Amino acid sequence: MQFRFVKDLAIALIFIIVMILAGQLYFMYRGVEGVKDDSRHITEAVSDTLMNRIRTIESSIQDRKMFAFNVNRDPLRQGNIIKDKLDLEKEYEDMVRNTFRLSSVAKDEYGESYANIEYQGKNYIARVQSVIEGRRILAINVDSISYFFNGRVDKARIEARPPRPTNTDAQDKSQFNF
């Protein structure tokens, strides 16, 4: 019998707590509903600093919508990396190092042709049937060589080293209208 009274007491307490919370919720709703639209307290829901930041962001978005980009790359796209002079130099050095480049062709005192080849930062002297970094030299002509690599025959002509990139910072900055 006592268990029944404890159970009834728990249910009554839960009901009383729910009624008290419902009453508080009702009075809070009436308090919020009572704020008029032209009240000076209507803007106090957000702090002044947060409101200023929101306005700054909104004006920035409007400025970007009106801005006309006259570059062929999207500056807002993630993944664009701003390269400085050192990065461009490193990129150039990697490109030159990884180019299989015929630098000259000559004949020795016996009349046999040989070729000077630059690849991976090394200079090679190649004759017909020589293998340079997996490339078999098939023929050496006056200004070119033919070689076999990866199942096909390619031709390399005498080329100068590609020119170093110039400092294009001034050109890049002129493309943006700040």
Kinemage of the C-alpha trace (Angstrom):
@kinemage 1
@onewidth
@group {chain A} dominant
@subgroup {mainchain}
@vectorlist {calphas} color= white
{ca met a 1} P 0.000 0.000 0.000
{ca gln a 2} L 2.821 2.400 0.746
{ca phe a 3} L 4.311 1.858 -2.689
{ca arg a 4} L 1.066 3.142 -4.225
{ca phe a 5} L 1.259 6.364 -2.169
{ca val a 6} L 4.904 6.931 -3.179
{ca lys a 7} L 3.982 6.441 -6.812
{ca asp a 8} L 1.032 8.872 -6.521
{ca leu a 9} L 3.263 11.405 -4.759
{ca ala a 10} L 5.897 11.176 -7.557
{ca ile a 11} L 3.239 11.653 -10.237
{ca ala a 12} L 1.783 14.631 -8.351
{ca leu a 13} L 5.231 16.255 -8.023
{ca ile a 14} L 5.974 15.748 -11.715
{ca phe a 15} L 2.573 17.274 -12.604
{ca ile a 16} L 3.205 20.278 -10.335
{ca ile a 17} L 6.701 20.849 -11.854
{ca val a 18} L 5.309 20.647 -15.395
{ca met a 19} L 2.581 23.180 -14.509
{ca ile a 20} L 5.145 25.567 -12.987
{ca leu a 21} L 7.388 25.324 -16.091
{ca ala a 22} L 4.407 25.861 -18.396
{ca gly a 23} L 3.444 28.964 -16.417
{ca gln a 24} L 6.979 30.352 -16.643
{ca leu a 25} L 7.064 29.708 -20.382
{ca tyr a 26} L 3.726 31.489 -20.826
{ca phe a 27} L 4.849 34.584 -18.919
{ca met a 28} L 8.168 34.693 -20.808
{ca tyr a 29} L 6.292 34.531 -24.123
{ca arg a 30} L 3.992 37.369 -23.036
{ca gly a 31} L 7.052 39.407 -22.048
{ca val a 32} L 8.702 38.973 -25.454
{ca glu a 33} L 5.450 39.588 -27.266
{ca gly a 34} L 5.071 42.856 -25.424
{ca val a 35} L 8.176 44.455 -27.071
{ca lys a 36} L 6.934 46.821 -29.768
{ca asp a 37} L 8.582 47.021 -33.207
{ca asp a 38} L 9.564 50.667 -32.714
{ca ser a 39} L 11.018 50.053 -29.261
{ca arg a 40} L 14.584 51.127 -28.557
{ca his a 41} L 15.238 47.652 -27.081
{ca ile a 42} L 14.514 45.798 -30.318
{ca thr a 43} L 18.175 46.127 -31.512
{ca glu a 44} L 19.694 45.023 -28.203
{ca ala a 45} L 19.353 41.361 -29.078
{ca val a 46} L 22.731 41.574 -30.848
{ca ser a 47} L 25.730 43.413 -29.417
{ca asp a 48} L 27.023 46.494 -31.198
{ca thr a 49} L 30.346 44.891 -32.119
{ca leu a 50} L 28.646 41.850 -33.606
{ca met a 51} L 26.218 44.067 -35.515
{ca asn a 52} L 29.145 46.107 -36.908
{ca arg a 53} L 30.905 42.929 -38.030
{ca ile a 54} L 27.730 41.705 -39.712
{ca arg a 55} L 27.364 45.012 -41.565
{ca thr a 56} L 31.036 44.896 -42.623
{ca ile a 57} L 30.628 41.375 -43.989
{ca glu a 58} L 27.438 42.327 -45.830
{ca ser a 59} L 29.120 45.346 -47.444
{ca ser a 60} L 32.127 43.170 -48.393
{ca ile a 61} L 29.809 40.678 -50.068
{ca gln a 62} L 28.086 43.481 -51.970
{ca asp a 63} L 31.486 44.873 -53.056
{ca arg a 64} L 32.553 41.472 -54.351
{ca lys a 65} L 29.333 41.124 -56.310
{ca met a 66} L 30.035 44.469 -58.004
{ca phe a 67} L 33.759 43.801 -58.588
{ca ala a 68} L 34.811 42.851 -62.125
{ca phe a 69} L 37.783 40.502 -62.187
{ca asn a 70} L 39.947 40.912 -65.264
{ca val a 71} L 42.263 37.966 -64.652
{ca asn a 72} L 41.814 34.503 -66.063
{ca arg a 73} L 42.097 32.809 -62.637
{ca asp a 74} L 39.566 33.170 -59.844
{ca pro a 75} L 41.418 34.756 -56.909
{ca leu a 76} L 38.753 33.513 -54.466
{ca arg a 77} L 39.188 29.858 -55.421
{ca gln a 78} L 40.981 27.839 -52.798
{ca gly a 79} L 44.092 26.148 -54.030
{ca asn a 80} L 45.549 29.184 -55.751
{ca ile a 81} L 48.968 29.603 -54.274
{ca ile a 82} L 50.699 32.928 -54.375
{ca lys a 83} L 54.179 32.200 -55.659
{ca asp a 84} L 57.033 34.416 -54.717
{ca lys a 85} L 60.356 34.743 -56.516
{ca leu a 86} L 61.907 31.768 -54.696
{ca asp a 87} L 58.998 29.496 -55.630
{ca leu a 88} L 59.275 30.515 -59.286
{ca glu a 89} L 63.037 29.874 -59.218
{ca lys a 90} L 62.509 26.410 -57.725
{ca glu a 91} L 59.820 25.616 -60.296
{ca tyr a 92} L 62.167 26.726 -63.099
{ca glu a 93} L 65.063 24.630 -61.741
{ca asp a 94} L 62.808 21.552 -61.479
{ca met a 95} L 61.559 22.068 -65.024
{ca val a 96} L 65.120 22.391 -66.422
{ca arg a 97} L 66.338 19.395 -64.386
{ca asn a 98} L 63.509 17.142 -65.629
{ca thr a 99} L 63.857 18.058 -69.312
{ca phe a 100} L 65.739 15.589 -71.525
{ca arg a 101} L 67.605 18.246 -73.493
{ca leu a 102} L 70.092 17.874 -76.334
{ca ser a 103} L 72.673 20.594 -75.749
{ca ser a 104} L 75.104 19.914 -78.614
{ca val a 105} L 76.216 17.470 -81.301
{ca ala a 106} L 79.852 17.056 -82.370
{ca lys a 107} L 82.273 14.662 -84.108
{ca asp a 108} L 85.410 13.275 -82.568
{ca glu a 109} L 88.792 12.934 -84.354
{ca tyr a 110} L 87.684 9.580 -85.850
{ca gly a 111} L 84.579 11.123 -87.445
{ca glu a 112} L 82.094 9.493 -85.085
{ca ser a 113} L 79.212 11.661 -83.928
{ca tyr a 114} L 78.416 12.103 -80.260
{ca ala a 115} L 75.802 14.124 -78.446
{ca asn a 116} L 75.895 16.079 -75.200
{ca ile a 117} L 72.661 15.565 -73.278
{ca glu a 118} L 71.498 17.229 -70.059
{ca tyr a 119} L 69.058 15.384 -67.819
{ca gln a 120} L 68.442 15.314 -64.053
{ca gly a 121} L 71.246 17.799 -63.424
{ca lys a 122} L 73.848 15.608 -65.155
{ca asn a 123} L 75.653 15.904 -68.496
{ca tyr a 124} L 75.931 12.761 -70.596
{ca ile a 125} L 78.030 12.054 -73.679
{ca ala a 126} L 76.080 9.686 -75.896
{ca arg a 127} L 76.943 7.763 -79.014
{ca val a 128} L 74.684 5.668 -81.232
{ca gln a 129} L 73.302 2.661 -79.271
{ca ser a 130} L 74.157 4.321 -75.918
{ca val a 131} L 71.489 4.131 -73.226
{ca ile a 132} L 70.935 7.352 -71.256
{ca glu a 133} L 68.398 7.122 -68.408
{ca gly a 134} L 66.446 4.381 -70.200
{ca arg a 135} L 66.579 6.065 -73.622
{ca arg a 136} L 68.450 4.186 -76.372
{ca ile a 137} L 70.079 6.548 -78.867
{ca leu a 138} L 69.217 5.374 -82.400
{ca ala a 139} L 70.721 8.127 -84.585
{ca ile a 140} L 72.737 11.305 -84.177
{ca asn a 141} L 72.157 13.954 -86.861
{ca val a 142} L 73.652 17.417 -87.311
{ca asp a 143} L 71.093 19.169 -85.072
{ca ser a 144} L 69.029 16.352 -83.530
{ca ile a 145} L 69.006 12.830 -82.154
{ca ser a 146} L 66.488 10.016 -82.394
{ca tyr a 147} L 65.956 7.782 -79.396
{ca phe a 148} L 63.721 4.934 -78.291
{ca phe a 149} L 61.854 5.338 -74.987
{ca asn a 150} L 58.678 3.736 -73.585
{ca gly a 151} L 57.946 1.801 -76.739
{ca arg a 152} L 58.170 4.690 -79.191
{ca val a 153} L 60.768 6.622 -81.142
{ca asp a 154} L 61.167 10.292 -80.228
{ca lys a 155} L 63.328 13.051 -81.590
{ca ala a 156} L 65.157 15.759 -79.647
{ca arg a 157} L 66.533 18.877 -81.319
{ca ile a 158} L 69.342 21.053 -80.045
{ca glu a 159} L 67.768 23.564 -77.704
{ca ala a 160} L 69.040 26.310 -75.486
{ca arg a 161} L 68.008 26.269 -71.883
{ca pro a 162} L 64.592 27.852 -71.410
{ca pro a 163} L 64.846 31.477 -70.234
{ca arg a 164} L 64.545 32.167 -66.522
{ca pro a 165} L 61.190 33.636 -65.512
{ca thr a 166} L 61.286 37.375 -65.072
{ca asn a 167} L 59.964 39.057 -61.957
{ca thr a 168} L 56.276 39.377 -62.812
{ca asp a 169} L 55.138 40.918 -59.503
{ca ala a 170} L 54.503 44.308 -61.113
{ca gln a 171} L 52.514 42.714 -63.928
{ca asp a 172} L 50.421 40.615 -61.530
{ca lys a 173} L 49.586 43.570 -59.299
{ca ser a 174} L 48.475 45.652 -62.253
{ca gln a 175} L 45.862 43.013 -63.117
{ca phe a 176} L 43.974 43.630 -59.874
{ca asn a 177} L 41.893 46.768 -59.396
{ca phe a 178} L 42.319 47.557 -55.730
